[in-house]
């Protein structure tokens, strides 16, 4: 048997196994029932995702600014402390 034929045989066996597992899997029913979203559903999903990303970004930016401000206060305090010594 040629190496190429053997490779094709192994690949076919692997693909067949994946297909059979998907058909018998409990998730296959959900995939079969799923439908393409309407334009309005898609737009609403985009809007909700965008608002979520903005909120997470704003929270991260606020934490960053608080951290930088805290480091500036510590730096100022240490410089004043060193000048006093």
Phi and psi in radians as a Rosetta constraint file:
Dihedral C 1 N 2 CA 2 C 2 CIRCULARHARMONIC -1.253 0.35
Dihedral N 2 CA 2 C 2 N 3 CIRCULARHARMONIC 2.614 0.35
Dihedral C 2 N 3 CA 3 C 3 CIRCULARHARMONIC -1.083 0.35
Dihedral N 3 CA 3 C 3 N 4 CIRCULARHARMONIC -0.616 0.35
Dihedral C 3 N 4 CA 4 C 4 CIRCULARHARMONIC -1.160 0.35
Dihedral N 4 CA 4 C 4 N 5 CIRCULARHARMONIC -0.730 0.35
Dihedral C 4 N 5 CA 5 C 5 CIRCULARHARMONIC -1.120 0.35
Dihedral N 5 CA 5 C 5 N 6 CIRCULARHARMONIC -0.730 0.35
Dihedral C 5 N 6 CA 6 C 6 CIRCULARHARMONIC -1.103 0.35
Dihedral N 6 CA 6 C 6 N 7 CIRCULARHARMONIC -0.720 0.35
Dihedral C 6 N 7 CA 7 C 7 CIRCULARHARMONIC -1.086 0.35
Dihedral N 7 CA 7 C 7 N 8 CIRCULARHARMONIC -0.784 0.35
Dihedral C 7 N 8 CA 8 C 8 CIRCULARHARMONIC -1.093 0.35
Dihedral N 8 CA 8 C 8 N 9 CIRCULARHARMONIC -0.673 0.35
Dihedral C 8 N 9 CA 9 C 9 CIRCULARHARMONIC -1.122 0.35
Dihedral N 9 CA 9 C 9 N 10 CIRCULARHARMONIC -0.776 0.35
Dihedral C 9 N 10 CA 10 C 10 CIRCULARHARMONIC -1.129 0.35
Dihedral N 10 CA 10 C 10 N 11 CIRCULARHARMONIC -0.747 0.35
Dihedral C 10 N 11 CA 11 C 11 CIRCULARHARMONIC -1.107 0.35
Dihedral N 11 CA 11 C 11 N 12 CIRCULARHARMONIC -0.758 0.35
Dihedral C 11 N 12 CA 12 C 12 CIRCULARHARMONIC -1.069 0.35
Dihedral N 12 CA 12 C 12 N 13 CIRCULARHARMONIC -0.724 0.35
Dihedral C 12 N 13 CA 13 C 13 CIRCULARHARMONIC -1.113 0.35
Dihedral N 13 CA 13 C 13 N 14 CIRCULARHARMONIC -0.720 0.35
Dihedral C 13 N 14 CA 14 C 14 CIRCULARHARMONIC -1.144 0.35
Dihedral N 14 CA 14 C 14 N 15 CIRCULARHARMONIC -0.776 0.35
Dihedral C 14 N 15 CA 15 C 15 CIRCULARHARMONIC -1.136 0.35
Dihedral N 15 CA 15 C 15 N 16 CIRCULARHARMONIC -0.674 0.35
Dihedral C 15 N 16 CA 16 C 16 CIRCULARHARMONIC -1.126 0.35
Dihedral N 16 CA 16 C 16 N 17 CIRCULARHARMONIC -0.703 0.35
Dihedral C 16 N 17 CA 17 C 17 CIRCULARHARMONIC -1.119 0.35
Dihedral N 17 CA 17 C 17 N 18 CIRCULARHARMONIC -0.720 0.35
Dihedral C 17 N 18 CA 18 C 18 CIRCULARHARMONIC -1.136 0.35
Dihedral N 18 CA 18 C 18 N 19 CIRCULARHARMONIC -0.762 0.35
Dihedral C 18 N 19 CA 19 C 19 CIRCULARHARMONIC -1.089 0.35
Dihedral N 19 CA 19 C 19 N 20 CIRCULARHARMONIC -0.764 0.35
Dihedral C 19 N 20 CA 20 C 20 CIRCULARHARMONIC -1.149 0.35
Dihedral N 20 CA 20 C 20 N 21 CIRCULARHARMONIC -0.667 0.35
Dihedral C 20 N 21 CA 21 C 21 CIRCULARHARMONIC -1.159 0.35
Dihedral N 21 CA 21 C 21 N 22 CIRCULARHARMONIC -0.660 0.35
Dihedral C 21 N 22 CA 22 C 22 CIRCULARHARMONIC -1.166 0.35
Dihedral N 22 CA 22 C 22 N 23 CIRCULARHARMONIC -0.666 0.35
Dihedral C 22 N 23 CA 23 C 23 CIRCULARHARMONIC -1.184 0.35
Dihedral N 23 CA 23 C 23 N 24 CIRCULARHARMONIC -0.659 0.35
Dihedral C 23 N 24 CA 24 C 24 CIRCULARHARMONIC -1.585 0.35
Dihedral N 24 CA 24 C 24 N 25 CIRCULARHARMONIC -0.078 0.35
Dihedral C 24 N 25 CA 25 C 25 CIRCULARHARMONIC -1.338 0.35
Dihedral N 25 CA 25 C 25 N 26 CIRCULARHARMONIC 2.627 0.35
Dihedral C 25 N 26 CA 26 C 26 CIRCULARHARMONIC -1.202 0.35
Dihedral N 26 CA 26 C 26 N 27 CIRCULARHARMONIC -0.353 0.35
Dihedral C 26 N 27 CA 27 C 27 CIRCULARHARMONIC -1.399 0.35
Dihedral N 27 CA 27 C 27 N 28 CIRCULARHARMONIC -0.319 0.35
Dihedral C 27 N 28 CA 28 C 28 CIRCULARHARMONIC -1.110 0.35
Dihedral N 28 CA 28 C 28 N 29 CIRCULARHARMONIC -0.570 0.35
Dihedral C 28 N 29 CA 29 C 29 CIRCULARHARMONIC -1.119 0.35
Dihedral N 29 CA 29 C 29 N 30 CIRCULARHARMONIC -0.710 0.35
Dihedral C 29 N 30 CA 30 C 30 CIRCULARHARMONIC -1.141 0.35
Dihedral N 30 CA 30 C 30 N 31 CIRCULARHARMONIC -0.743 0.35
Dihedral C 30 N 31 CA 31 C 31 CIRCULARHARMONIC -1.124 0.35
Dihedral N 31 CA 31 C 31 N 32 CIRCULARHARMONIC -0.636 0.35
Dihedral C 31 N 32 CA 32 C 32 CIRCULARHARMONIC -1.209 0.35
Dihedral N 32 CA 32 C 32 N 33 CIRCULARHARMONIC -0.589 0.35
Dihedral C 32 N 33 CA 33 C 33 CIRCULARHARMONIC -1.417 0.35
Dihedral N 33 CA 33 C 33 N 34 CIRCULARHARMONIC -0.311 0.35
Dihedral C 33 N 34 CA 34 C 34 CIRCULARHARMONIC -1.223 0.35
Dihedral N 34 CA 34 C 34 N 35 CIRCULARHARMONIC 2.552 0.35
Dihedral C 34 N 35 CA 35 C 35 CIRCULARHARMONIC -2.253 0.35
Dihedral N 35 CA 35 C 35 N 36 CIRCULARHARMONIC 2.834 0.35
Dihedral C 35 N 36 CA 36 C 36 CIRCULARHARMONIC -1.208 0.35
Dihedral N 36 CA 36 C 36 N 37 CIRCULARHARMONIC 2.330 0.35
Dihedral C 36 N 37 CA 37 C 37 CIRCULARHARMONIC -1.202 0.35
Dihedral N 37 CA 37 C 37 N 38 CIRCULARHARMONIC 2.657 0.35
Dihedral C 37 N 38 CA 38 C 38 CIRCULARHARMONIC -1.271 0.35
Dihedral N 38 CA 38 C 38 N 39 CIRCULARHARMONIC 2.970 0.35
Dihedral C 38 N 39 CA 39 C 39 CIRCULARHARMONIC -1.064 0.35
Dihedral N 39 CA 39 C 39 N 40 CIRCULARHARMONIC -0.744 0.35
Dihedral C 39 N 40 CA 40 C 40 CIRCULARHARMONIC -1.131 0.35
Dihedral N 40 CA 40 C 40 N 41 CIRCULARHARMONIC -0.723 0.35
Dihedral C 40 N 41 CA 41 C 41 CIRCULARHARMONIC -1.111 0.35
Dihedral N 41 CA 41 C 41 N 42 CIRCULARHARMONIC -0.706 0.35
Dihedral C 41 N 42 CA 42 C 42 CIRCULARHARMONIC -1.133 0.35
Dihedral N 42 CA 42 C 42 N 43 CIRCULARHARMONIC -0.768 0.35
Dihedral C 42 N 43 CA 43 C 43 CIRCULARHARMONIC -1.107 0.35
Dihedral N 43 CA 43 C 43 N 44 CIRCULARHARMONIC -0.747 0.35
Dihedral C 43 N 44 CA 44 C 44 CIRCULARHARMONIC -1.099 0.35
Dihedral N 44 CA 44 C 44 N 45 CIRCULARHARMONIC -0.696 0.35
Dihedral C 44 N 45 CA 45 C 45 CIRCULARHARMONIC -1.114 0.35
Dihedral N 45 CA 45 C 45 N 46 CIRCULARHARMONIC -0.732 0.35
Dihedral C 45 N 46 CA 46 C 46 CIRCULARHARMONIC -1.084 0.35
Dihedral N 46 CA 46 C 46 N 47 CIRCULARHARMONIC -0.753 0.35
Dihedral C 46 N 47 CA 47 C 47 CIRCULARHARMONIC -1.105 0.35
Dihedral N 47 CA 47 C 47 N 48 CIRCULARHARMONIC -0.808 0.35
Dihedral C 47 N 48 CA 48 C 48 CIRCULARHARMONIC -1.106 0.35
Dihedral N 48 CA 48 C 48 N 49 CIRCULARHARMONIC -0.726 0.35
Dihedral C 48 N 49 CA 49 C 49 CIRCULARHARMONIC -1.117 0.35
Dihedral N 49 CA 49 C 49 N 50 CIRCULARHARMONIC -0.726 0.35
Dihedral C 49 N 50 CA 50 C 50 CIRCULARHARMONIC -1.122 0.35
Dihedral N 50 CA 50 C 50 N 51 CIRCULARHARMONIC -0.773 0.35
Dihedral C 50 N 51 CA 51 C 51 CIRCULARHARMONIC -1.099 0.35
Dihedral N 51 CA 51 C 51 N 52 CIRCULARHARMONIC -0.709 0.35
Dihedral C 51 N 52 CA 52 C 52 CIRCULARHARMONIC -1.085 0.35
Dihedral N 52 CA 52 C 52 N 53 CIRCULARHARMONIC -0.749 0.35
Dihedral C 52 N 53 CA 53 C 53 CIRCULARHARMONIC -1.130 0.35
Dihedral N 53 CA 53 C 53 N 54 CIRCULARHARMONIC -0.684 0.35
Dihedral C 53 N 54 CA 54 C 54 CIRCULARHARMONIC -1.101 0.35
Dihedral N 54 CA 54 C 54 N 55 CIRCULARHARMONIC -0.754 0.35
Dihedral C 54 N 55 CA 55 C 55 CIRCULARHARMONIC -1.120 0.35
Dihedral N 55 CA 55 C 55 N 56 CIRCULARHARMONIC -0.762 0.35
Dihedral C 55 N 56 CA 56 C 56 CIRCULARHARMONIC -1.148 0.35
Dihedral N 56 CA 56 C 56 N 57 CIRCULARHARMONIC -0.709 0.35
Dihedral C 56 N 57 CA 57 C 57 CIRCULARHARMONIC -1.124 0.35
Dihedral N 57 CA 57 C 57 N 58 CIRCULARHARMONIC -0.742 0.35
Dihedral C 57 N 58 CA 58 C 58 CIRCULARHARMONIC -1.121 0.35
Dihedral N 58 CA 58 C 58 N 59 CIRCULARHARMONIC -0.710 0.35
Dihedral C 58 N 59 CA 59 C 59 CIRCULARHARMONIC -1.098 0.35
Dihedral N 59 CA 59 C 59 N 60 CIRCULARHARMONIC -0.778 0.35
Dihedral C 59 N 60 CA 60 C 60 CIRCULARHARMONIC -1.098 0.35
Dihedral N 60 CA 60 C 60 N 61 CIRCULARHARMONIC -0.709 0.35
Dihedral C 60 N 61 CA 61 C 61 CIRCULARHARMONIC -1.143 0.35
Dihedral N 61 CA 61 C 61 N 62 CIRCULARHARMONIC -0.708 0.35
Dihedral C 61 N 62 CA 62 C 62 CIRCULARHARMONIC -1.106 0.35
Dihedral N 62 CA 62 C 62 N 63 CIRCULARHARMONIC -0.750 0.35
Dihedral C 62 N 63 CA 63 C 63 CIRCULARHARMONIC -1.100 0.35
Dihedral N 63 CA 63 C 63 N 64 CIRCULARHARMONIC -0.727 0.35
Dihedral C 63 N 64 CA 64 C 64 CIRCULARHARMONIC -1.063 0.35
Dihedral N 64 CA 64 C 64 N 65 CIRCULARHARMONIC -0.826 0.35
Dihedral C 64 N 65 CA 65 C 65 CIRCULARHARMONIC -1.133 0.35
Dihedral N 65 CA 65 C 65 N 66 CIRCULARHARMONIC -0.679 0.35
Dihedral C 65 N 66 CA 66 C 66 CIRCULARHARMONIC -1.118 0.35
Dihedral N 66 CA 66 C 66 N 67 CIRCULARHARMONIC -0.712 0.35
Dihedral C 66 N 67 CA 67 C 67 CIRCULARHARMONIC -1.126 0.35
Dihedral N 67 CA 67 C 67 N 68 CIRCULARHARMONIC -0.788 0.35
Dihedral C 67 N 68 CA 68 C 68 CIRCULARHARMONIC -1.129 0.35
Dihedral N 68 CA 68 C 68 N 69 CIRCULARHARMONIC -0.734 0.35
Dihedral C 68 N 69 CA 69 C 69 CIRCULARHARMONIC -1.092 0.35
Dihedral N 69 CA 69 C 69 N 70 CIRCULARHARMONIC -0.698 0.35
Dihedral C 69 N 70 CA 70 C 70 CIRCULARHARMONIC -1.144 0.35
Dihedral N 70 CA 70 C 70 N 71 CIRCULARHARMONIC -0.705 0.35
Dihedral C 70 N 71 CA 71 C 71 CIRCULARHARMONIC -1.152 0.35
Dihedral N 71 CA 71 C 71 N 72 CIRCULARHARMONIC -0.648 0.35
Dihedral C 71 N 72 CA 72 C 72 CIRCULARHARMONIC -1.120 0.35
Dihedral N 72 CA 72 C 72 N 73 CIRCULARHARMONIC -0.714 0.35
Dihedral C 72 N 73 CA 73 C 73 CIRCULARHARMONIC -1.115 0.35
Dihedral N 73 CA 73 C 73 N 74 CIRCULARHARMONIC -0.754 0.35
Dihedral C 73 N 74 CA 74 C 74 CIRCULARHARMONIC -1.107 0.35
Dihedral N 74 CA 74 C 74 N 75 CIRCULARHARMONIC -0.742 0.35
Dihedral C 74 N 75 CA 75 C 75 CIRCULARHARMONIC -1.092 0.35
Dihedral N 75 CA 75 C 75 N 76 CIRCULARHARMONIC -0.795 0.35
Dihedral C 75 N 76 CA 76 C 76 CIRCULARHARMONIC -1.093 0.35
Dihedral N 76 CA 76 C 76 N 77 CIRCULARHARMONIC -0.747 0.35
Dihedral C 76 N 77 CA 77 C 77 CIRCULARHARMONIC -1.092 0.35
Dihedral N 77 CA 77 C 77 N 78 CIRCULARHARMONIC -0.756 0.35
Dihedral C 77 N 78 CA 78 C 78 CIRCULARHARMONIC -1.171 0.35
Dihedral N 78 CA 78 C 78 N 79 CIRCULARHARMONIC -0.680 0.35
Dihedral C 78 N 79 CA 79 C 79 CIRCULARHARMONIC -1.119 0.35
Dihedral N 79 CA 79 C 79 N 80 CIRCULARHARMONIC -0.776 0.35
Dihedral C 79 N 80 CA 80 C 80 CIRCULARHARMONIC -1.099 0.35
Dihedral N 80 CA 80 C 80 N 81 CIRCULARHARMONIC -0.684 0.35
Dihedral C 80 N 81 CA 81 C 81 CIRCULARHARMONIC -1.134 0.35
Dihedral N 81 CA 81 C 81 N 82 CIRCULARHARMONIC -0.701 0.35
Dihedral C 81 N 82 CA 82 C 82 CIRCULARHARMONIC -1.177 0.35
Dihedral N 82 CA 82 C 82 N 83 CIRCULARHARMONIC -0.681 0.35
Dihedral C 82 N 83 CA 83 C 83 CIRCULARHARMONIC -1.171 0.35
Dihedral N 83 CA 83 C 83 N 84 CIRCULARHARMONIC -0.514 0.35
Dihedral C 83 N 84 CA 84 C 84 CIRCULARHARMONIC -1.269 0.35
Dihedral N 84 CA 84 C 84 N 85 CIRCULARHARMONIC -0.499 0.35
